[in-house]
C-alpha cells in the first residue's frame, strides 16, 4: 500500500498563491511551527492541499532563503554532495540551509549536470565527426564486399570450367574412340582398294592376270558384302 493522498482533491485550489494566502500560511506557521501539514488546510481554511502548503513555505516563505547566483563554494559542495547522495535534493539542501532543494535541483540541471548522450550526439560538431568516420569506414566495407564477391565469382568460374573441361574431355575421348573404330572398320577396304589400283599387274594387264583376277574378285566381294564401307 502506498501513502494515502494528502487531500480529497475536491474543491482544492490550484495555481499561483495570492498574497492573502501567503499571509494566512505564515501567520499559522509562526504560531504553530512548521509540521503536521495535513492539518494546515483544515486549521487555516486555505483551499490548498497540504503538499502545496509545505512547498510554499519551504521554497518561498520561510525566513533565511537566499536568492541569486550560487557561489563557487556552493557549486563545489553541490557537485560533491550529488556524487555522494545522488539526486536527493532535500538531503543536499540540508547542507545548504539558505538554499531550497528546488533551487538546488534547478541549478544542477541548468549549469552543473554533465551533458547527456542525446545532447552530445545532437551537437553539430559531433554529428560532423560521426559523418566523417562513417565516410572513412564505408569504402573499406565496400572494398571488402567487392573482394569477397570477386573471390566467389572466380571460384565459381573455376568450378564451372573444370566441369566443362571434364565434360568436353569425355566427349572428345568418345569421339576419338568412335573415329578410331570407324577407321578400323573402313581401313581394310581402303587398303584393298589402294592395292588394287596401284597393282602393276592389274594396271599392266599382263602375265599377272591370275593375281589381278584375284584382286577383282576380292574387291567385288567387299563391295557386295559391305558397299557402305567402300566410300
C-alpha positions in Angstrom: 0.0 0.0 0.0 1.3 3.4 -0.9 1.0 6.6 1.0 -2.6 7.9 1.2 -3.4 11.1 -0.7 -2.8 14.4 1.1 -6.4 15.5 0.5 -9.6 14.6 -1.3 -8.7 16.8 -4.3 -12.3 18.1 -4.2 -12.6 21.9 -4.1 -8.8 22.3 -3.9 -7.5 25.5 -5.5 -4.6 25.3 -7.9 -2.4 27.9 -9.5 -0.3 30.8 -8.1 -0.7 31.8 -4.5 -2.2 35.1 -3.6 -0.6 37.5 -1.1 -3.6 36.9 1.3 -3.0 33.2 1.2 0.7 33.7 2.0 -0.1 35.9 5.0 -2.5 33.3 6.4 0.1 30.5 6.0 2.9 32.5 7.5 0.8 33.6 10.4 -0.3 30.0 11.2 3.2 28.6 11.0 4.7 31.4 13.2 2.1 30.4 15.8 2.2 26.6 15.5 5.5 26.0 13.9 6.2 24.0 10.6 5.0 20.5 10.6 1.8 18.5 10.7 1.0 19.8 7.2 -2.2 17.7 6.8 -3.9 19.8 9.5 -2.8 23.1 7.9 -5.6 23.4 5.3 -8.3 22.5 7.8 -7.0 24.8 10.6 -6.3 27.8 8.3 -9.3 27.5 6.0 -7.0 27.5 2.9 -8.3 25.7 -0.1 -4.9 24.2 -0.8 -3.7 20.7 -0.3 -1.2 20.0 2.5 1.7 19.4 0.0 1.1 22.7 -1.7 1.3 24.4 1.8 4.5 22.7 2.6 6.2 23.5 -0.7 5.1 27.1 -0.5 6.6 27.5 2.9 9.8 25.6 2.3 10.6 27.2 -1.1 9.3 30.7 -0.8 8.0 31.9 2.6 10.4 30.6 5.2 12.8 33.1 6.5 16.5 33.0 5.6 16.1 31.9 2.0 19.0 33.1 -0.2 18.2 34.1 -3.7 20.6 35.0 -6.5 23.6 33.4 -8.1 25.4 30.4 -6.5 28.9 30.9 -5.3 31.9 28.8 -6.3 32.0 27.2 -2.9 28.3 26.3 -3.2 28.8 24.8 -6.6 31.7 22.6 -5.4 29.6 21.5 -2.4 26.6 20.6 -4.6 28.8 18.6 -7.0 30.4 16.8 -4.1 27.1 16.0 -2.4 25.4 15.0 -5.6 28.2 12.5 -6.2 27.6 11.0 -2.7 23.8 11.3 -2.4 22.6 11.3 -6.0 19.5 13.3 -6.8 18.3 13.5 -3.2 17.8 17.3 -3.4 16.2 17.6 0.0 19.1 15.9 1.7 21.5 18.1 -0.3 19.6 21.2 0.7 20.1 20.4 4.4 23.8 21.1 3.9 22.9 24.5 2.3 20.3 25.9 4.7 20.0 29.1 2.8 19.1 27.4 -0.4 16.0 25.4 -1.2 16.0 22.0 -2.7 14.1 23.3 -5.7 16.7 25.9 -6.4 19.5 23.4 -6.0 17.8 21.0 -8.4 17.2 23.6 -11.0 20.7 25.0 -10.7 22.2 21.5 -11.1 20.1 20.6 -14.2 20.8 24.0 -15.8 24.5 24.6 -15.0 26.2 21.6 -13.4 24.7 18.4 -14.9 27.0 16.7 -17.4 25.6 16.6 -21.0 23.5 13.5 -21.7 24.1 11.1 -24.5 21.3 12.6 -26.5 22.6 16.2 -26.1 26.1 15.0 -27.0 25.0 13.3 -30.2 22.8 16.2 -31.2 25.6 18.8 -31.3 26.7 19.8 -34.8 30.4 19.2 -34.1 29.8 15.6 -33.0 27.4 14.9 -35.9 30.1 16.1 -38.2 32.6 13.7 -36.6 30.2 10.8 -36.9 29.7 11.5 -40.6 33.5 11.7 -41.2 34.0 8.4 -39.5 31.2 6.9 -41.5 32.6 8.1 -44.8 36.1 6.8 -43.9 34.8 3.4 -43.0 32.3 3.0 -45.9 35.0 2.4 -48.7 36.7 -0.3 -46.6 33.4 -2.1 -46.1 32.6 -1.8 -49.9 36.1 -3.0 -50.9 35.9 -6.0 -48.6 32.5 -6.8 -50.1 33.9 -6.4 -53.6 36.9 -8.6 -52.8 34.6 -11.3 -51.4 32.3 -11.1 -54.4 35.3 -11.4 -56.8 36.8 -14.3 -55.0 33.4 -16.1 -55.0 33.0 -15.4 -58.7 36.5 -16.7 -59.5 35.9 -19.8 -57.6 32.6 -20.4 -59.3 34.1 -19.9 -62.7 37.0 -22.3 -61.9 34.5 -25.0 -60.8 32.4 -24.4 -64.0 35.5 -24.5 -66.2 36.6 -27.7 -64.6 33.2 -29.3 -65.0 33.1 -28.2 -68.7 36.6 -29.5 -69.4 35.7 -32.8 -67.9 32.6 -33.0 -70.0 34.4 -31.9 -73.1 37.2 -34.3 -72.4 34.7 -37.1 -72.1 33.1 -36.2 -75.4 36.5 -35.9 -77.1 37.6 -39.3 -75.9 34.3 -40.8 -77.0 34.5 -39.1 -80.4 38.2 -40.2 -80.8 37.2 -43.8 -79.9 34.3 -43.7 -82.4 36.5 -42.3 -85.1 39.2 -45.0 -84.4 36.6 -47.7 -84.6 35.3 -46.3 -87.9 38.8 -46.1 -89.3 39.5 -49.6 -88.2 36.3 -50.8 -89.9 37.0 -48.8 -93.1 40.7 -49.4 -93.0 40.8 -52.9 -94.7 38.5 -51.8 -97.5 40.6 -48.7 -98.4 43.8 -50.7 -98.2 42.4 -53.3 -100.5 41.3 -50.6 -102.9 44.7 -49.0 -103.0 46.4 -52.3 -103.6 44.1 -53.0 -106.5 44.6 -49.5 -108.0 48.4 -49.5 -107.8 49.0 -53.1 -108.5 51.2 -53.2 -111.6 49.8 -56.5 -112.6 46.2 -55.1 -112.8 47.4 -51.9 -114.5 49.6 -53.7 -117.0 47.0 -56.4 -117.7 50.0 -58.7 -118.2 51.1 -62.1 -117.0 50.0 -61.5 -113.5 46.4 -61.9 -114.6 45.8 -64.5 -112.0 46.8 -62.1 -109.3 44.7 -59.3 -111.0 41.7 -61.6 -111.2 42.0 -62.4 -107.5 42.2 -58.6 -106.8 39.0 -58.1 -108.8 37.2 -60.9 -107.0 38.3 -59.6 -103.6 37.1 -56.1 -104.5 33.8 -57.3 -105.8 33.3 -59.4 -102.7 34.0 -56.4 -100.4 31.6 -54.2 -102.4 28.8 -56.8 -102.4 29.2 -57.6 -98.7 29.6 -54.0 -97.4 29.0 -51.4 -100.1 28.7 -48.5 -97.5 32.3 -49.0 -96.3 33.7 -48.6 -99.7 33.2 -44.9 -99.8 
